[in-house]
Structures are given as structure tokens and as C-alpha cells.
């Protein structure tokens, strides 16, 4: 008889897996939730096993507070023509969401009452800017990333929880390569290691001659850039980053135009992104999102399947063939989201 572990036991399953627990005895699987919509959810913000937010196409934002048994639609008014690509949530009431696009289609919205009301806190007025991702270092300090403007990636910063934003000076940002940009595919092209306010963040790129990662240790005022070793091209590069602490990180990606093959599109770092090592056994296909489950266990998802690694991203194996765009974990609970309103939580069976 197959028995599914509760989400509260998920962290224990992860610890067991990283301690050599047989994957044949405990296998991950996705448990789907009926959202009632067909939006593509590239924005995902789990808070716990009970609370999560998703944001996507057609200006759609949903929230659950009962473990995905029910979903509440909480769109900001007047956003039906916009594409949400990232959302960051602090709890069941407070969240910040990003829409993407050229010019004034790139906007940021904030709510403090569970989505009952939203305030537009930023609207881009630079024609060349295109914002891709947003992240928070703690409840007050956050960053948002735009593709290059005037030859350099542009960064917004907030110190009041997303209620106001300012463009950071570009003198601490290395020059972008010709054709280089970030991918607004899963809300994880810009990430932090934790939410303890230590000033560390990373973002990943592609599109140009090389796929690179940029790192800051001072809250986005200055950045250091490193080649990732992941192949790059017009639609290829690093699509997603995940850091479990200031030193250990994972990069995944590939070519969105050729999702079935990506032989070298995963790498790991043990020094905060100063150097990257190719995965010994990568997923082998395009992956748009990655996340740490617990310990040295990590997940990766994409339109052709989901993978798990028990050794910090060095080797991967597929456990599901379904389509997802984003994956994130919070307090031992892992969630994934994607096309046609797909949202699921990770369970363990044995």
C-alpha cells in the first residue's frame, strides 16, 4: 500500500535522503491542487505547508491559506493585460509582485492585507529597461533586476518592504556582454541565500557569449561577475539559481527553444559563486527552476520534467515527467507551479 507522508514530515524525509536513505524506499512525487484557472504561473512564493502565493499570466494572482485545499483570487485591479513573473511573500498577508515587459509594463505591486488591496509601488519609465525578477534579503530590504540599460544591468532597491523603490547607481555593476540578459522564467534569476539581512544576493544571465553569475555582498551596491560554465546563446544560459547558505549554490538552465536536450546546463558552487563546477550528471534537459529542499537535497523543474539531487546538485535523476516552470521550498514544504494553472506540493511515498 502506498502511503504519502504529510508535509510536516517532509523535512524528515529530506534529512533521511541526504543520510543515504534508499530512494527506492522513499520516492518524491507531486500532489496537484485544483486552482480553477488556466494562467501560467511562473511566479511562486510558498510561506509554509499551508500558505502559498502564485502569480502568472493575465494578471492572475492566487493565494491559499489552507494547504492548497482552496485558492482565493487576489489580482490587483487593472492588471489583466500584464504578465506577473515573480512574487515574494513574507506571510499570509504581505507580498510583493512583479510584472514584466518593456517600458511601463514592468511594475511592482505590494499588499499588506492578503491581496484584498494592492498598491502600485513602482512603474518603469525607462524604455530600455525590462525587469525580470525580485528578491528580498529580509522583510525590509529587497532588490529587483532589469536587463541591461546603457550596457549595464539595472537594479532597484527598497528598504521599506517594497513600498518604495529607487534605481541603484551603476558604478558598482560590471559591464554586460553584447546580447546578455536575464530570464524571467521562474522568478529565480535573482535570489538571496536567506532572509537574515546579510546583504548577499546573486543573479544569473544568458543570451550572450557566456552565461554568467553576478554576486553582491553589500545589498546590491557592488557586484562581482563569474562565468558559470553553462552554455549560452540567444535563448540559452542560466535560468535559475538557488543558494542554501552564503557559499553553496546551484545553477540550472539550458535552451528554452530546445527543451529536450541540455547536456551541460547545471553547475554548483561551494565558494559563494566565485567559481562553478559542472554537474557530473545534470538533468540533461532544460530546467527553468531549482530549489533547496533541505540538507544537500535539491529539486529542479522544467517543461519536460522534475529532477532531484541528494548530493548538492552534483548528480540528478528525474522523478516526474510533467511540466512546471517554478519550484520553491519553505519550512520543509516544497511547491511547484506552471502552465494551465498547475500547482502542486511535494509528497513522499513508500
C-alpha positions as CSV (number, residue, x, y, z in Angstrom):
1,X,0.0,0.0,0.0
2,X,1.4,3.4,-0.9
3,X,1.4,5.8,2.0
4,X,2.0,9.6,1.5
5,X,4.0,11.4,4.1
6,X,2.5,14.6,5.5
7,X,4.1,17.9,4.6
8,X,5.2,18.3,8.2
9,X,7.2,15.1,7.7
10,X,8.8,16.4,4.5
11,X,11.9,17.8,6.3
12,X,12.5,14.4,7.9
13,X,12.3,12.8,4.5
14,X,14.9,15.2,3.2
15,X,17.2,14.5,6.1
16,X,16.8,10.8,5.6
17,X,17.6,11.1,1.9
18,X,20.8,13.1,2.5
19,X,21.9,10.5,5.0
20,X,21.9,7.7,2.5
21,X,18.2,6.6,2.9
22,X,17.3,4.5,0.0
23,X,15.4,6.4,-2.7
24,X,13.7,3.2,-3.6
25,X,12.1,3.2,-0.1
26,X,11.1,6.8,-0.2
27,X,10.2,8.5,-3.5
28,X,9.1,12.0,-4.2
29,X,6.0,12.8,-6.2
30,X,3.8,15.9,-6.9
31,X,0.4,16.2,-5.4
32,X,-1.7,18.5,-7.6
33,X,-4.1,21.2,-6.4
34,X,-7.2,22.4,-8.4
35,X,-6.7,26.1,-8.9
36,X,-9.7,26.7,-11.2
37,X,-7.7,28.8,-13.6
38,X,-5.6,28.3,-16.7
39,X,-3.0,31.0,-16.1
40,X,0.7,30.1,-16.5
41,X,2.2,30.5,-13.0
42,X,5.9,31.4,-13.3
43,X,5.7,33.4,-10.0
44,X,5.7,31.2,-6.9
45,X,6.0,32.2,-3.2
46,X,5.5,29.4,-0.6
47,X,5.4,30.5,3.0
48,X,4.8,27.2,4.7
49,X,2.9,23.9,4.1
50,X,-0.3,25.9,4.4
51,X,0.3,29.3,2.9
52,X,1.5,30.0,-0.7
53,X,1.0,32.6,-3.4
54,X,1.3,32.1,-7.2
55,X,1.3,34.8,-9.9
56,X,1.1,34.5,-13.6
57,X,-0.3,35.4,-17.0
58,X,-3.4,37.5,-17.4
59,X,-2.6,39.5,-14.3
60,X,-3.6,36.5,-12.2
61,X,-2.6,36.1,-8.5
62,X,-3.9,33.3,-6.2
63,X,-3.4,32.7,-2.5
64,X,-4.0,29.7,-0.3
65,X,-4.0,29.6,3.5
66,X,-5.3,26.0,3.9
67,X,-2.6,23.9,2.3
68,X,-4.0,24.3,-1.3
69,X,-7.4,22.9,-0.5
70,X,-8.9,26.2,-1.7
71,X,-7.5,29.1,-3.6
72,X,-8.5,32.8,-3.5
73,X,-8.1,35.0,-6.5
74,X,-6.5,38.3,-5.3
75,X,-5.4,40.1,-8.5
76,X,-4.6,43.8,-8.3
77,X,-7.2,45.7,-10.2
78,X,-6.4,46.7,-13.8
79,X,-3.7,44.1,-14.4
80,X,-5.5,41.7,-16.8
81,X,-3.2,42.8,-19.6
82,X,0.0,42.3,-17.6
83,X,2.2,39.3,-17.0
84,X,3.2,38.5,-13.4
85,X,6.5,36.7,-13.4
86,X,7.6,36.9,-9.8
87,X,6.1,37.2,-6.4
88,X,7.7,37.4,-2.9
89,X,5.6,36.7,0.2
90,X,6.5,37.3,3.8
91,X,3.4,35.7,5.3
92,X,-0.3,35.2,4.5
93,X,-0.9,38.9,4.3
94,X,2.2,40.6,3.0
95,X,3.5,40.1,-0.6
96,X,5.3,42.0,-3.4
97,X,4.6,41.0,-7.1
98,X,6.4,41.9,-10.3
99,X,5.0,42.3,-13.8
100,X,7.4,42.1,-16.8
101,X,7.7,43.8,-20.1
102,X,9.2,46.7,-21.9
103,X,8.7,50.2,-20.6
104,X,5.8,50.7,-18.2
105,X,4.7,47.1,-18.4
106,X,7.4,46.4,-15.7
107,X,5.7,47.3,-12.4
108,X,5.8,46.3,-8.8
109,X,2.8,45.9,-6.5
110,X,2.6,45.4,-2.7
111,X,-0.2,44.2,-0.4
112,X,-0.4,44.0,3.4
113,X,-3.9,42.5,3.7
114,X,-3.7,39.2,1.8
115,X,-4.4,40.7,-1.6
116,X,-7.6,42.5,-0.7
117,X,-5.9,45.7,-1.7
118,X,-2.7,46.4,-3.7
119,X,-0.6,49.5,-4.1
120,X,1.4,50.0,-7.3
121,X,4.8,51.0,-5.8
122,X,6.9,51.2,-9.0
123,X,6.3,51.7,-12.7
124,X,9.2,51.7,-15.0
125,X,9.7,54.8,-17.2
126,X,13.0,53.8,-18.9
127,X,12.1,52.4,-22.4
128,X,15.2,50.1,-22.5
129,X,14.5,48.6,-19.1
130,X,12.9,45.2,-18.7
131,X,12.6,43.9,-15.1
132,X,12.9,40.1,-14.7
133,X,13.0,39.1,-11.0
134,X,12.6,40.4,-7.5
135,X,14.0,39.1,-4.2
136,X,14.1,40.2,-0.5
137,X,17.1,40.0,1.8
138,X,14.8,40.5,4.8
139,X,11.4,41.9,5.3
140,X,12.6,45.5,4.6
141,X,15.4,45.2,2.1
142,X,14.8,43.9,-1.4
143,X,16.2,44.1,-5.0
144,X,14.7,43.9,-8.5
145,X,16.7,43.2,-11.6
146,X,16.3,44.7,-15.1
147,X,18.1,43.7,-18.3
148,X,20.9,46.0,-19.2
149,X,20.3,49.7,-19.7
150,X,23.2,51.6,-21.3
151,X,25.4,48.5,-21.2
152,X,24.9,47.5,-17.5
153,X,22.2,45.5,-15.7
154,X,20.0,47.8,-13.7
155,X,19.0,47.1,-10.1
156,X,16.2,48.6,-8.0
157,X,16.4,48.6,-4.2
158,X,13.9,49.0,-1.4
159,X,14.4,49.4,2.3
160,X,10.7,49.6,3.4
161,X,9.4,46.2,2.4
162,X,8.6,47.2,-1.2
163,X,6.6,50.3,-0.6
164,X,9.1,52.4,-2.5
165,X,12.0,51.6,-4.9
166,X,15.0,53.5,-6.2
167,X,17.4,52.8,-9.0
168,X,20.8,51.8,-7.8
169,X,23.9,53.6,-9.2
170,X,25.6,51.6,-11.9
171,X,29.2,52.3,-11.0
172,X,29.4,49.1,-9.0
173,X,27.9,46.9,-11.8
174,X,30.3,45.2,-14.3
175,X,29.6,45.8,-18.0
176,X,27.1,43.4,-19.7
177,X,28.2,41.3,-22.6
178,X,26.7,42.0,-26.0
179,X,23.2,40.3,-26.1
180,X,23.4,39.4,-22.4
181,X,20.2,39.4,-20.4
182,X,18.3,37.6,-17.6
183,X,15.5,35.1,-17.9
184,X,12.1,35.9,-16.4
185,X,11.2,32.3,-16.4
186,X,10.6,31.3,-12.8
187,X,11.2,34.2,-10.5
188,X,14.6,32.8,-9.6
189,X,17.1,34.6,-11.8
190,X,17.7,36.9,-8.8
191,X,18.0,35.2,-5.4
192,X,19.2,35.5,-1.8
193,X,20.8,32.9,0.4
194,X,18.4,33.6,3.3
195,X,16.3,36.4,4.7
196,X,18.6,37.4,7.5
197,X,19.7,40.7,6.0
198,X,23.3,39.8,5.3
199,X,23.4,41.7,2.1
200,X,24.1,38.8,-0.2
201,X,22.3,38.2,-3.5
202,X,23.0,36.6,-6.9
203,X,21.6,36.9,-10.4
204,X,22.2,34.8,-13.5
205,X,22.3,35.5,-17.2
206,X,22.4,34.1,-20.7
207,X,21.8,35.4,-24.2
208,X,25.4,36.5,-24.8
209,X,28.7,34.8,-25.5
210,X,28.8,33.4,-21.9
211,X,26.3,32.6,-19.2
212,X,27.4,34.4,-16.1
213,X,26.5,34.9,-12.4
214,X,26.7,38.2,-10.5
215,X,27.1,38.3,-6.8
216,X,26.8,41.1,-4.2
217,X,27.7,41.2,-0.5
218,X,26.6,44.7,0.2
219,X,22.9,44.7,-0.7
220,X,23.3,45.4,-4.4
221,X,25.6,48.4,-4.3
222,X,28.5,46.5,-6.0
223,X,28.7,43.2,-7.9
224,X,31.3,40.6,-8.8
225,X,30.8,38.6,-12.0
226,X,31.9,35.0,-12.8
227,X,31.4,32.7,-15.8
228,X,29.1,29.8,-14.9
229,X,30.3,27.3,-17.5
230,X,26.7,26.7,-18.6
231,X,26.4,27.1,-22.4
232,X,24.9,30.4,-23.5
233,X,23.0,31.5,-26.6
234,X,20.1,33.7,-27.8
235,X,17.7,31.6,-25.7
236,X,20.2,29.7,-23.6
237,X,22.0,30.2,-20.3
238,X,21.4,30.0,-16.6
239,X,17.7,30.4,-15.9
240,X,17.6,29.7,-12.2
241,X,19.8,29.9,-9.1
242,X,19.4,28.6,-5.5
243,X,21.7,29.1,-2.5
244,X,21.2,27.2,0.7
245,X,23.8,29.4,2.6
246,X,26.3,32.1,1.6
247,X,28.6,29.5,0.0
248,X,26.7,26.6,-1.5
249,X,24.7,27.2,-4.7
250,X,23.1,25.6,-7.7
251,X,22.7,26.9,-11.2
252,X,20.4,25.3,-13.8
253,X,19.2,26.3,-17.3
254,X,19.6,25.2,-20.9
255,X,17.9,26.4,-24.1
256,X,14.2,27.2,-23.9
257,X,13.9,26.7,-27.6
258,X,15.3,23.1,-27.4
259,X,14.0,21.9,-24.0
260,X,14.6,18.1,-24.6
261,X,18.4,18.4,-24.6
262,X,20.7,20.3,-22.3
263,X,23.8,18.2,-21.6
264,X,25.8,20.7,-19.6
265,X,23.2,23.0,-18.2
266,X,23.7,22.6,-14.4
267,X,26.6,23.6,-12.1
268,X,27.4,24.0,-8.4
269,X,29.5,26.4,-6.3
270,X,31.0,26.0,-2.9
271,X,32.5,29.5,-2.6
272,X,29.5,31.8,-3.0
273,X,29.7,31.9,-6.8
274,X,33.3,32.8,-7.2
275,X,33.7,29.6,-9.2
276,X,31.4,27.0,-10.7
277,X,31.8,23.3,-11.3
278,X,29.7,21.4,-13.9
279,X,27.3,18.8,-12.6
280,X,28.6,15.3,-13.0
281,X,25.1,14.1,-14.0
282,X,23.0,17.1,-15.0
283,X,19.2,16.8,-15.6
284,X,20.1,16.6,-19.3
285,X,17.1,18.8,-20.3
286,X,16.2,22.5,-20.0
287,X,15.3,23.4,-16.4
288,X,13.8,26.8,-15.5
289,X,13.7,26.5,-11.7
290,X,15.7,25.0,-8.9
291,X,15.4,25.0,-5.1
292,X,16.9,23.5,-2.0
293,X,14.7,21.1,-0.2
294,X,16.9,20.5,2.9
295,X,20.5,19.5,3.7
296,X,22.1,18.6,0.4
297,X,18.9,17.7,-1.3
298,X,17.6,19.9,-4.2
299,X,15.0,20.0,-6.8
300,X,14.9,21.2,-10.4
301,X,11.9,21.6,-12.7
302,X,11.2,22.5,-16.3
303,X,8.6,21.9,-19.1
304,X,9.8,18.3,-19.6
305,X,10.1,17.1,-16.1
306,X,11.3,17.3,-12.5
307,X,14.6,16.1,-11.0
308,X,16.0,15.5,-7.6
309,X,19.6,15.6,-6.3
310,X,20.8,14.2,-3.0
311,X,24.4,15.5,-3.3
312,X,24.1,19.2,-3.6
313,X,23.4,19.3,-7.3
314,X,26.3,17.2,-8.5
315,X,24.1,14.4,-9.8
316,X,20.4,14.5,-10.7
317,X,17.7,12.0,-11.5
318,X,14.3,12.6,-13.0
319,X,11.3,11.6,-10.8
320,X,8.4,13.2,-12.8
321,X,7.7,13.9,-16.5
322,X,5.2,16.7,-16.1
323,X,5.6,20.4,-16.9
324,X,6.5,23.0,-14.3
325,X,8.2,26.4,-14.5
326,X,8.9,27.2,-10.9
327,X,9.8,25.4,-7.7
328,X,10.5,26.7,-4.2
329,X,10.6,25.4,-0.7
330,X,9.7,27.0,2.7
331,X,9.8,25.5,6.1
332,X,10.2,22.0,4.7
333,X,7.3,22.3,2.2
334,X,8.1,22.3,-1.5
335,X,5.7,23.7,-4.1
336,X,5.8,23.9,-7.9
337,X,3.8,25.8,-10.4
338,X,3.5,26.2,-14.2
339,X,1.2,26.2,-17.3
340,X,-2.5,25.7,-17.3
341,X,-2.9,26.7,-13.7
342,X,-0.7,23.8,-12.5
343,X,0.2,24.0,-8.8
344,X,1.5,21.0,-6.8
345,X,3.1,20.2,-3.4
346,X,5.9,17.6,-3.0
347,X,5.0,14.5,-1.1
348,X,6.9,11.3,-0.3
349,X,5.6,7.8,-0.7
350,X,6.9,4.4,0.3
